[in-house]
Amino acid sequence: MNSLSQKKRKTIRFFHIHSTFIDILKYLAVIFAMVWLISSGTQKLGYNWQWYRVPKYIYTFKDGRLGAGPLIHGLMVTFQVSGISLLLSFAIGLIAALFRLSDSLAARLLARCYLETIRNTPLMVQLFFIYFVLGPVLDIDRFLSAVLALSIFEGAYASEIFRAGIISIQKGQWEAAYSLGLSPVDTYRRIILPQAIRRILPPLTSQGISLIKDSALVSIIAVYDLTMQGQVIISETFLTFELWFTIAAIYLAITVTLSVLVNFLEDHLRVLG
């Protein structure tokens, strides 16, 4: 039995690695096709490509030392905003989902109002409201305003993912937990959530990728993330196409890497299950 189980795991991992490799090749093929189309179009427009000027905005080499350029500094800010917002959005989403499933009418109404308000208003409006309205009153700086806006916005969508995963667990699991005398908190912590996480990992990953892309909007309140740094450089150098394509490639590399890592994690959980 053990040898069969090991062979099964090796087979699953092989096919998973193979499919991941194929997906990466597809991504590269799409990128090359887009580059070719854009290059052909700009040649007809007579655009003068100046890619040789781009590397100094990604890295610097001074006194024999390699340093980060403005785009990398902006990328670090993007990572900070996205990382903190991701954790907070998942926490807010889980709390909102539990409120939606609560027996308390007040909790359900509160969660419903939160969801309808956030999901039916643009993220840009929420950013402006938190920064320009709540910021001066609560003494919130632009970085915290960006984190709060992203967390609250993405949390509304994450809550529905959590709720769908929780209600997908069979009723027998709940009954077995209650028969063992587990409290509602222990039931969620020990039985329901561990099973739900495995089911909702793919949509949560998509939500995380969406958050990283949405973080580009924080540039509108002058948070110097990757997008804002790119706008500043473009205004000084007029390297419009080169800089935006570079920024798009950086975002693409981040999201593809995240997808691949989560696919490996999902496969590992499937093998263990």
RANOR-V280105 format. One record per backbone hydrogen bond with DSSP energy under -1.0 kcal/mol. CO is the residue of the C=O (numbers start at 0). NH is the residue of the N-H. If there is no record, write none. Layout:
CO;NH + CO;NH
This chain:
0;4 + 1;5 + 2;6 + 3;7 + 4;8 + 5;9 + 6;10 + 7;11 + 8;12 + 9;13 + 10;14 + 11;15 + 12;16 + 13;17 + 14;18 + 15;19 + 16;20 + 17;21 + 18;22 + 19;23 + 20;24 + 21;25 + 22;26 + 23;27 + 24;28 + 25;29 + 26;30 + 27;31 + 28;32 + 29;33 + 30;34 + 31;35 + 32;36 + 33;37 + 34;38 + 35;39 + 36;40 + 37;41 + 38;42 + 39;43 + 40;44 + 41;46 + 49;52 + 50;53 + 53;56 + 54;57 + 54;58 + 56;70 + 57;68 + 59;66 + 61;64 + 64;61 + 66;59 + 68;72 + 69;73 + 70;74 + 71;75 + 72;76 + 73;77 + 74;78 + 75;79 + 76;80 + 77;81 + 78;82 + 79;83 + 80;84 + 81;85 + 82;86 + 83;87 + 84;88 + 85;89 + 86;90 + 87;91 + 88;92 + 89;93 + 90;94 + 91;95 + 92;96 + 93;97 + 94;98 + 95;99 + 96;100 + 98;101 + 103;107 + 104;108 + 105;109 + 106;110 + 107;111 + 108;112 + 109;113 + 110;114 + 111;115 + 112;116 + 113;117 + 114;118 + 117;120 + 121;125 + 122;126 + 123;127 + 124;128 + 125;129 + 126;130 + 127;131 + 128;132 + 128;133 + 129;134 + 133;137 + 134;138 + 134;139 + 140;144 + 141;145 + 142;146 + 143;147 + 144;148 + 145;149 + 146;150 + 147;151 + 148;152 + 149;153 + 150;154 + 151;155 + 153;157 + 154;158 + 156;160 + 157;161 + 158;162 + 159;163 + 160;164 + 161;165 + 162;166 + 165;168 + 169;172 + 170;174 + 171;175 + 172;176 + 173;177 + 174;178 + 175;179 + 176;181 + 177;180 + 182;186 + 183;187 + 184;188 + 185;189 + 186;190 + 186;191 + 187;192 + 190;194 + 191;195 + 192;196 + 195;199 + 199;203 + 200;204 + 201;205 + 202;206 + 203;207 + 204;208 + 205;209 + 206;210 + 207;211 + 208;212 + 209;213 + 210;214 + 212;215 + 213;216 + 214;217 + 215;218 + 216;219 + 217;220 + 217;222 + 218;221 + 222;224 + 224;228 + 225;229 + 226;230 + 227;231 + 228;232 + 229;233 + 230;234 + 231;235 + 232;236 + 233;237 + 237;239 + 238;242 + 239;243 + 240;244 + 241;245 + 242;246 + 243;247 + 244;248 + 245;249 + 246;250 + 247;251 + 248;252 + 249;253 + 250;254 + 251;255 + 252;256 + 253;257 + 254;258 + 255;259 + 256;260 + 257;261 + 258;262 + 259;263 + 260;264 + 261;265 + 262;266 + 263;267 + 264;268 + 265;269 + 266;270 + 267;271 + 268;272
